[in-house]
Amino acid sequence: MKPIVSVIIPSKNCLSTLPRAIESVWQQDISKNKSKIEIVIIDDGSTDNSWKWICQLCQKHSNIIALKLESEGASTARNHAARLASGTYIAFLDADTFWYEHKLQQQITFMENNPQVGISFTNCELMNDKREVTHDRFTNSDYFQHQALQHDQDAFVLPKGAAAIFSENIIGTSTVLVRRDLYLALDGFDHNINLVSDWDLWLKFALHTAVGCIKKPLTASVCKKKGMSNQMKLLKAMEQVIKRYENKIKVIDPYAVHSAHAHLLASYAKYYRQQSCPTQALACDFKALCEQPTPRRFRNILTDLKLSFHMTKDNNTVSHS
């Protein structure tokens, strides 16, 4: 019997968190009938005995498929797994993330009731190192906060889905459920785009199908700290995706293009603030304000001015001492 959902879990040295991720799959309503769900785990060059543990798990569960790769990256790992999978839908789950109960069933029910929807995602709670919830992904997004207030239902079809996703990538990979035939038709993740290949894929989907959104946070993820070098690589990758899609998005909603550029500029400003470069941060935040004049952009400029003032004051104090 063909499973309804194939859960794809890439893992690299995640033995400490992988069991919790898999346990959250077993807690889903659909898992009560093991023939309706399969799990595809891809070990991508782990050195922490993960592969041994995964193989032992496969012996206990006939609906788990395991694949071993040698550090090919999460995007390539997910593409390999999608070709092995046989479910009608594909659900992504990172090894250091977990789902809350009813997550899959809510998405499946919504997508079956709305056949024009080829991909859906949920809100996601973000946790600190102590596993305390700090905020959710929709909190800092003016657009998605507005959409949540506009719709009484917990689940809705996202208006101008591609433009909404382009304006700001707030979709957590582990929240996504997508039709497998659509995933394969669009060739899955582009492994040539580092760090934001997920954003690129959601945009590809959204240009071909309607997008479903569930307001509830049905996924939880621990926030990861990024090194400064990785932050700059991430910003350059974001630029690459914006250039790839902005002409198509401009036809759908020109405002979304301004929003995407403003978000990118604000991200550069945040990077420069962390580097104690308030002048560069101020220049980026001013451009972001021009692209998208919102109170938050104005507050960022005030922060830059205060930081610049204090740094100038400190430098003058040192020079006179």
Phi, psi and chi 1 to 4 in degrees:
 res  aa     phi    psi   chi1   chi2   chi3   chi4
   1 MET       -  131.7 -178.4  178.0  176.5      -
   2 LYS   -71.1  129.2 -179.8 -178.1  175.6 -178.5
   3 PRO   -68.3  154.3   23.9  -32.8      -      -
   4 ILE   -77.8  -41.0  -63.5  174.3      -      -
   5 VAL  -129.0  136.7 -178.8      -      -      -
   6 SER  -109.8  120.5  -62.9      -      -      -
   7 VAL   -95.0  121.1 -178.7      -      -      -
   8 ILE  -104.9  120.8  -68.1  177.2      -      -
   9 ILE  -125.6  101.8  -52.6  177.0      -      -
  10 PRO   -79.8  142.2   26.3  -27.3      -      -
  11 SER  -145.0  134.3  176.7      -      -      -
  12 LYS  -139.6  110.2 -176.7  170.3 -176.6  176.4
  13 ASN    54.9   45.7  -65.2  -33.1      -      -
  14 CYS  -117.9   31.8  -69.6      -      -      -
  15 LEU   -60.6  -27.7 -174.0   55.5      -      -
  16 SER   -74.0  -22.9   61.7      -      -      -
  17 THR  -116.8  -20.4   57.1      -      -      -
  18 LEU   -57.2  -43.3 -178.5   58.1      -      -
  19 PRO   -58.3  -38.5  -26.7   36.3      -      -
  20 ARG   -66.3  -40.3 -174.6  178.4 -171.6 -178.9
  21 ALA   -59.8  -46.8      -      -      -      -
  22 ILE   -67.5  -37.6  -66.9  173.1      -      -
  23 GLU   -60.1  -36.1 -178.8   58.7   31.2      -
  24 SER   -68.4  -24.3   75.2      -      -      -
  25 VAL   -71.2  -44.5  178.1      -      -      -
  26 TRP   -63.8  -23.7  -62.8  143.0      -      -
  27 GLN   -80.9   -6.6  -69.4  173.8   -6.5      -
  28 GLN   -72.8  148.4  -59.3  -60.3  -53.3      -
  29 ASP   -55.4  -42.4  -54.5  -84.2      -      -
  30 ILE   -65.8  -22.4 -164.3  172.1      -      -
  31 SER   -73.4  -10.0  -66.5      -      -      -
  32 LYS   -64.1  -26.0  -67.1  173.6 -177.1  176.7
  33 ASN  -112.0  100.1 -174.8  -22.6      -      -
  34 LYS   -60.7  -22.2  -67.3  -66.9  179.5   71.8
  35 SER   -73.2  -14.1   65.8      -      -      -
  36 LYS   -91.0   -5.0  -68.3 -175.4  177.2 -179.6
  37 ILE  -141.7  143.5 -167.0  165.9      -      -
  38 GLU  -133.1  152.2   70.6  177.1    0.0      -
  39 ILE  -119.0  128.4  -58.9  175.7      -      -
  40 VAL  -113.1  112.0 -174.6      -      -      -
  41 ILE  -104.6  129.0  -52.8  173.1      -      -
  42 ILE  -114.3  112.5  -43.0   95.7      -      -
  43 ASP   -87.4  116.5 -176.2  -83.9      -      -
  44 ASP  -104.3   64.0 -166.2   26.6      -      -
  45 GLY    81.4   35.3      -      -      -      -
  46 SER   -68.0  151.5  -65.7      -      -      -
  47 THR  -124.8   15.9   56.9      -      -      -
  48 ASP  -112.5   25.9   63.9   -9.6      -      -
  49 ASN    71.5   15.7  -70.5  -38.2      -      -
  50 SER   -59.7  -43.2  -67.9      -      -      -
  51 TRP   -62.2  -40.0  180.0 -115.4      -      -
  52 LYS   -61.1  -44.3 -179.2  179.8  178.5 -178.5
  53 TRP   -65.5  -40.6 -175.3   85.7      -      -
  54 ILE   -63.8  -41.8  -67.8  167.4      -      -
  55 CYS   -63.6  -39.3  -70.2      -      -      -
  56 GLN   -63.9  -37.3  -68.7  171.7  -13.2      -
  57 LEU   -65.7  -38.9 -163.0   66.2      -      -
  58 CYS   -62.6  -33.4  -72.4      -      -      -
  59 GLN   -68.1  -26.2  -67.5  173.9    0.0      -
  60 LYS   -88.8  -26.1  -62.8  177.3 -176.2  177.5
  61 HIS  -128.3  119.3  -59.1  -81.4      -      -
  62 SER   -73.9  -15.0   59.4      -      -      -
  63 ASN   -99.3   20.7   59.6  -22.7      -      -
  64 ILE  -112.2  128.8  -66.2 -178.4      -      -
  65 ILE  -111.6  135.0  -59.2  169.5      -      -
  66 ALA  -119.4  141.7      -      -      -      -
  67 LEU  -136.7  135.6  174.2   66.7      -      -
  68 LYS  -113.4  127.5 -173.5  167.2  179.7   60.8
  69 LEU  -121.2  173.8  -58.1  175.6      -      -
  70 GLU  -118.3   81.1  -67.9  -59.7  -31.6      -
  71 SER    52.7   53.9  -60.9      -      -      -
  72 GLU   -93.4   -6.7  -65.1 -172.2   26.9      -
  73 GLY    96.9  153.3      -      -      -      -
  74 ALA   -63.5  -37.4      -      -      -      -
  75 SER   -64.0  -47.7  -64.8      -      -      -
  76 THR   -64.2  -39.3  -60.2      -      -      -
  77 ALA   -61.3  -44.3      -      -      -      -
  78 ARG   -65.3  -37.4  -67.6 -173.2 -174.6  106.8
  79 ASN   -65.4  -42.3  -72.9  -17.5      -      -
  80 HIS   -58.7  -45.8  -80.7  -58.9      -      -
  81 ALA   -64.4  -38.5      -      -      -      -
  82 ALA   -62.6  -34.4      -      -      -      -
  83 ARG   -72.8  -27.0  -72.5 -171.3  -77.0  -89.9
  84 LEU   -81.1  -27.7  -73.4  174.8      -      -
  85 ALA   -68.1  157.7      -      -      -      -
  86 SER  -131.0    3.3   55.1      -      -      -
  87 GLY   -72.2  158.9      -      -      -      -
  88 THR   -66.3  -37.4  -57.5      -      -      -
  89 TYR  -116.6  154.2  -61.4   99.4      -      -
  90 ILE  -115.5  131.6  -73.4  174.9      -      -
  91 ALA  -118.8  132.3      -      -      -      -
  92 PHE   -96.0  141.0  -59.3  109.3      -      -
  93 LEU  -145.7  117.4  179.6   59.5      -      -
  94 ASP   -74.9  150.9  -70.5  -18.4      -      -
  95 ALA   -68.1  -18.6      -      -      -      -
  96 ASP  -105.9   21.8   56.7   -3.7      -      -
  97 THR  -128.7  162.2  -55.8      -      -      -
  98 PHE  -147.8  161.6   61.0   92.3      -      -
  99 TRP  -103.1  152.4  -67.4  -28.3      -      -
 100 TYR   -88.9  163.9  -65.4  131.9      -      -
 101 GLU   -58.7  147.5  -71.1 -177.6  -19.5      -
 102 HIS    73.5    4.2  -45.4  -55.0      -      -
 103 LYS   -58.0  -55.8 -173.5  -98.1 -173.2 -166.7
 104 LEU   -63.6  -43.4  -74.7 -179.0      -      -
 105 GLN   -63.2  -38.3 -166.2   57.1   53.8      -
 106 GLN   -63.7  -40.7  -72.6 -167.3   40.6      -
 107 GLN   -70.8  -43.1  -73.2 -179.6  -80.0      -
 108 ILE   -61.4  -46.0  -68.3  168.5      -      -
 109 THR   -60.4  -44.2  -60.6      -      -      -
 110 PHE   -63.7  -44.5  177.4   76.1      -      -
 111 MET   -70.8  -33.0  -68.2  177.7   72.4      -
 112 GLU   -70.5  -32.0  -72.1 -178.9  -15.7      -
 113 ASN   -80.1  -14.7  -69.7  -22.6      -      -
 114 ASN  -131.3   77.2  -63.1  -87.6      -      -
 115 PRO   -62.1  -15.0   18.6  -30.0      -      -
 116 GLN   -74.5  -12.7   78.1  -84.3   24.6      -
 117 VAL   -88.4  120.4  172.8      -      -      -
 118 GLY  -101.2  -14.6      -      -      -      -
 119 ILE  -147.5  141.6  177.8  174.8      -      -
 120 SER  -137.9  157.5   67.7      -      -      -
 121 PHE  -144.0  163.4   65.2   96.9      -      -
 122 THR  -120.2  169.3   78.0      -      -      -
 123 ASN   -69.4  165.3 -160.6  -10.2      -      -
 124 CYS  -143.4  131.0  174.6      -      -      -
 125 GLU   -84.0  137.4  -71.2 -174.3  -28.6      -
 126 LEU  -108.1  136.1  -59.2  173.8      -      -
 127 MET  -118.8  154.4  -60.3  179.1  170.5      -
 128 ASN   -87.8 -174.8   58.1   24.2      -      -
 129 ASP   -61.8  -21.8  -66.4  -21.2      -      -
 130 LYS   -90.0    8.4  -63.2  178.1 -178.4  177.7
 131 ARG    65.2   29.9  -54.9  -81.9  172.8  173.3
 132 GLU   -98.2  132.9  -61.4  166.1  -24.8      -
 133 VAL   -70.5  124.5  175.2      -      -      -
 134 THR   -99.9  -38.9   56.5      -      -      -
 135 HIS  -170.0  179.8   59.3  -70.6      -      -
 136 ASP  -119.6  170.3   62.3   58.0      -      -
 137 ARG   -67.1  -28.1  -83.2 -169.6  171.4  -92.7
 138 PHE   -80.0  -15.8  -70.2    8.0      -      -
 139 THR   -55.7  -47.1  -62.8      -      -      -
 140 ASN   -94.5   13.2  -64.3  -37.9      -      -
 141 SER  -109.7  110.7  170.4      -      -      -
 142 ASP   -58.7  -40.3  -64.3  -27.2      -      -
 143 TYR   -64.5  -50.8  178.5   86.2      -      -
 144 PHE   -74.9  -27.4  -78.9   92.2      -      -
 145 GLN   -63.2  -42.2  -74.3  -79.3   56.7      -
 146 HIS   -64.3  -43.5  176.8   71.7      -      -
 147 GLN   -63.2  -39.4  -74.1  -60.5  -39.7      -
 148 ALA   -62.2  -37.2      -      -      -      -
 149 LEU   -74.7  -29.5  -67.7  171.9      -      -
 150 GLN   -72.2  -26.2  -72.0  -74.6   96.1      -
 151 HIS  -112.4  125.6  -66.8   84.3      -      -
 152 ASP   -73.5  -33.4  -65.0  -30.4      -      -
 153 GLN   -73.4  151.1  -58.5   90.4  -11.3      -
 154 ASP   -67.0  -30.6  -76.8  -26.1      -      -
 155 ALA  -122.7  139.6      -      -      -      -
 156 PHE  -152.7  160.3   57.4   92.0      -      -
 157 VAL   -81.3  126.6  177.5      -      -      -
 158 LEU   -72.3  119.2 -166.2   62.4      -      -
 159 PRO   -62.9  135.6  -19.7   31.7      -      -
 160 LYS    47.0   57.5  -61.0  179.4 -178.6  178.3
 161 GLY   -51.2  -46.4      -      -      -      -
 162 ALA   -63.4  -41.4      -      -      -      -
 163 ALA   -66.4  -40.0      -      -      -      -
 164 ALA   -62.6  -44.0      -      -      -      -
 165 ILE   -70.9  -33.8  -65.6  168.0      -      -
 166 PHE   -68.0  -36.7 -176.9   80.8      -      -
 167 SER   -60.7  -34.3   67.2      -      -      -
 168 GLU  -167.2  127.0 -175.9  177.9   -6.6      -
 169 ASN   -84.6   99.0  178.3   28.9      -      -
 170 ILE  -112.2    8.2   65.7  159.5      -      -
 171 ILE   -81.6  118.7  -59.2  177.1      -      -
 172 GLY   -79.2  132.5      -      -      -      -
 173 THR   -54.9  -38.3  -57.3      -      -      -
 174 SER   -75.3   -1.4  -64.8      -      -      -
 175 THR   -95.6   -7.4   74.1      -      -      -
 176 VAL   -87.9  137.4  168.6      -      -      -
 177 LEU  -125.4  128.9 -176.7   73.1      -      -
 178 VAL  -137.7  149.1   61.8      -      -      -
 179 ARG   -66.0  131.1  -72.4 -157.5  -32.7  -98.9
 180 ARG   -65.2  -37.2  179.6  172.6  167.7  -91.1
 181 ASP   -63.3  -36.3   59.7  -11.2      -      -
 182 LEU   -68.4  -42.3  179.7   64.0      -      -
 183 TYR   -58.3  -46.8 -177.0   93.9      -      -
 184 LEU   -70.0  -37.0  -65.1  176.5      -      -
 185 ALA   -63.7  -31.2      -      -      -      -
 186 LEU   -99.3   10.2  -63.8  177.5      -      -
 187 ASP    67.7   16.8  -64.8  -35.5      -      -
 188 GLY    63.5 -150.6      -      -      -      -
 189 PHE   -71.6  142.0  -71.0   92.3      -      -
 190 ASP   -90.9  105.9 -175.6  -13.6      -      -
 191 HIS   -72.2   -6.5   61.7   84.7      -      -
 192 ASN   -80.7  -11.8  -66.6  -47.9      -      -
 193 ILE  -104.3  106.5  -62.5 -179.1      -      -
 194 ASN   -79.9  146.3  -65.6  -38.2      -      -
 195 LEU    72.5  -31.4  -58.8  175.6      -      -
 196 VAL  -126.9   30.3  -70.2      -      -      -
 197 SER   -63.9  -24.9   59.6      -      -      -
 198 ASP   -66.0  -47.4   56.1  -19.2      -      -
 199 TRP   -58.3  -43.8 -171.0   24.1      -      -
 200 ASP   -58.2  -42.6  174.2   76.6      -      -
 201 LEU   -70.0  -41.7 -177.0   58.0      -      -
 202 TRP   -60.7  -37.4  -46.6  148.9      -      -
 203 LEU   -67.7  -39.6  -72.8  166.4      -      -
 204 LYS   -58.6  -47.0  -84.7 -160.2  -65.8 -173.8
 205 PHE   -60.3  -48.3  -73.1  149.5      -      -
 206 ALA   -65.0  -23.3      -      -      -      -
 207 LEU   -80.8   -7.2  -71.6  168.4      -      -
 208 HIS  -119.9  -11.6  -73.3   83.3      -      -
 209 THR  -153.8  162.5 -174.5      -      -      -
 210 ALA   -72.6  153.3      -      -      -      -
 211 VAL  -117.1  132.1  179.7      -      -      -
 212 GLY  -101.4  143.7      -      -      -      -
 213 CYS  -130.2  133.5  175.9      -      -      -
 214 ILE  -113.7  123.9  -65.8  179.3      -      -
 215 LYS   -68.9  -30.9  -66.5 -171.3  -72.9 -172.2
 216 LYS   -69.0  141.6  -73.6 -176.8  179.3  179.1
 217 PRO   -77.9  105.1   23.0  -27.0      -      -
 218 LEU  -107.4    8.3  -62.0  175.3      -      -
 219 THR  -136.3  150.0  -53.3      -      -      -
 220 ALA  -130.8  139.7      -      -      -      -
 221 SER  -142.1  142.7  177.3      -      -      -
 222 VAL   -86.0  127.1  177.2      -      -      -
 223 CYS   -64.3  135.7  -68.0      -      -      -
 224 LYS  -106.8  136.8  -58.6  170.9 -173.3  173.9
 225 LYS   -81.3  132.1  -66.4 -178.4  179.8  178.9
 226 LYS  -102.0  137.3  -63.1 -178.8  177.6   70.8
 227 GLY   -70.2  159.9      -      -      -      -
 228 MET   -60.0  -39.2  -73.1  -63.6  178.3      -
 229 SER   -65.3  -39.1   59.5      -      -      -
 230 ASN   -68.5  -33.4  -86.9  -15.1      -      -
 231 GLN   -62.2  -43.2  -75.9 -173.1   34.2      -
 232 MET   -66.5  -38.7 -176.6   52.5   73.2      -
 233 LYS   -62.4  -39.0  -70.1  176.8 -177.9  176.6
 234 LEU   -63.5  -42.8  174.3   62.5      -      -
 235 LEU   -63.8  -40.8  -66.3  170.5      -      -
 236 LYS   -65.7  -37.7  -66.2  -62.4 -177.2 -175.6
 237 ALA   -67.1  -37.6      -      -      -      -
 238 MET   -61.4  -41.4  -71.4  168.4   62.4      -
 239 GLU   -59.0  -40.5  -76.1 -172.0   53.8      -
 240 GLN   -61.3  -44.1 -175.4 -179.7   -1.6      -
 241 VAL   -68.0  -40.9  171.5      -      -      -
 242 ILE   -59.8  -45.6  -72.4  173.0      -      -
 243 LYS   -63.2  -34.4  -71.7  177.1 -178.4  177.0
 244 ARG   -67.8  -35.0  176.0  177.6  -77.0 -168.9
 245 TYR  -115.4  -10.0  -69.2   98.9      -      -
 246 GLU   -62.9  -33.2   64.4 -179.4  -24.7      -
 247 ASN   -66.8  -37.7  -72.4  -24.6      -      -
 248 LYS   -70.9  -39.4  -67.4  179.1 -179.7  177.7
 249 ILE   -70.8  -33.6  -60.8  -59.3      -      -
 250 LYS   -57.9  -33.5 -163.6  176.6  -67.3 -177.7
 251 VAL   -69.1  -34.6  176.3      -      -      -
 252 ILE   -78.9  -47.8  -58.7  169.9      -      -
 253 ASP  -160.9   99.4 -175.5   -0.9      -      -
 254 PRO   -57.8  -31.2  -22.4   32.8      -      -
 255 TYR   -61.8  -34.1  179.3   78.0      -      -
 256 ALA   -63.1  -32.4      -      -      -      -
 257 VAL   -68.1  -44.3  176.2      -      -      -
 258 HIS   -60.7  -41.0  -70.3  -67.9      -      -
 259 SER   -63.6  -41.8  178.9      -      -      -
 260 ALA   -64.7  -43.2      -      -      -      -
 261 HIS   -65.2  -38.7  -78.9  -74.3      -      -
 262 ALA   -64.6  -41.9      -      -      -      -
 263 HIS   -64.2  -40.8 -179.7   67.4      -      -
 264 LEU   -63.5  -45.9  175.5   64.1      -      -
 265 LEU   -62.8  -40.5  -73.0  162.0      -      -
 266 ALA   -65.2  -33.3      -      -      -      -
 267 SER   -69.1  -38.7  -62.3      -      -      -
 268 TYR   -62.5  -42.5  -92.5  109.0      -      -
 269 ALA   -61.2  -42.3      -      -      -      -
 270 LYS   -60.6  -41.9 -178.2  179.2  179.1 -179.7
 271 TYR   -60.3  -45.5  168.9   80.2      -      -
 272 TYR   -67.5  -33.8  -74.3  125.3      -      -
 273 ARG   -63.3  -40.8  -81.3 -165.5  -66.0  -86.8
 274 GLN   -65.7  -26.2  -68.5  171.7  -22.6      -
 275 GLN   -88.8    5.2  -65.2  -76.1   81.6      -
 276 SER    59.2   44.5  -61.9      -      -      -
 277 CYS  -122.3   73.2  -60.3      -      -      -
 278 PRO   -64.5  -29.2   23.1  -33.1      -      -
 279 THR   -64.9  -46.8  -56.7      -      -      -
 280 GLN   -64.7  -38.6  -69.4   93.4  -37.4      -
 281 ALA   -62.7  -42.9      -      -      -      -
 282 LEU   -62.3  -42.5  179.5   60.5      -      -
 283 ALA   -60.8  -42.9      -      -      -      -
 284 CYS   -68.1  -42.9  -69.5      -      -      -
 285 ASP   -66.6  -34.3  -85.4  -33.7      -      -
 286 PHE   -65.6  -42.6 -177.8   76.2      -      -
 287 LYS   -64.4  -38.3  -69.0  176.7 -177.9  176.7
 288 ALA   -63.2  -39.7      -      -      -      -
 289 LEU   -63.0  -39.1 -179.4   67.1      -      -
 290 CYS   -65.4  -37.4  -66.0      -      -      -
 291 GLU   -71.5  -38.5  -70.2  -80.8    0.5      -
 292 GLN  -146.8   87.8 -173.8 -175.2   44.6      -
 293 PRO   -72.6   95.9   20.9  -26.3      -      -
 294 THR  -128.3  159.6   63.8      -      -      -
 295 PRO   -56.6  -35.9  -27.5   35.9      -      -
 296 ARG   -64.8  -40.2 -177.4  162.3   41.9  141.2
 297 ARG   -63.5  -39.0  -53.5  -65.2  178.4 -149.8
 298 PHE   -67.2  -40.1 -175.7   71.0      -      -
 299 ARG   -62.4  -36.3  -72.4 -165.3  -62.0  -91.1
 300 ASN   -63.7  -39.2  -72.9  -17.4      -      -
 301 ILE   -63.1  -42.2  -72.2  177.0      -      -
 302 LEU   -61.6  -38.6  -67.5  179.2      -      -
 303 THR   -62.6  -42.7  -61.4      -      -      -
 304 ASP   -63.3  -41.9  -63.2  -27.2      -      -
 305 LEU   -64.8  -41.1  -70.9  170.7      -      -
 306 LYS   -64.1  -43.5  -72.2  177.6 -177.2  177.9
 307 LEU   -63.3  -42.4 -178.6   60.4      -      -
 308 SER   -64.0  -41.7 -179.1      -      -      -
 309 PHE   -62.1  -46.4  172.7   78.0      -      -
 310 HIS   -66.1  -37.9  -73.5  -58.1      -      -
 311 MET   -67.0  -39.9  -72.1 -170.3   66.7      -
 312 THR   -64.7  -41.6  -58.5      -      -      -
 313 LYS   -63.5  -43.1 -174.7  177.3  178.6 -178.5
 314 ASP   -65.1  -40.4  -69.8  -18.1      -      -
 315 ASN   -65.4  -39.1  -70.8  -24.3      -      -
 316 ASN   -65.9  -37.4  -71.4  -21.5      -      -
 317 THR   -64.0  -42.8  -59.3      -      -      -
 318 VAL   -65.2  -41.0  171.2      -      -      -
 319 SER   -67.5  -27.4   63.5      -      -      -
 320 HIS   -93.8   -4.8  -74.2   93.8      -      -
 321 SER   -89.2      -   61.2      -      -      -
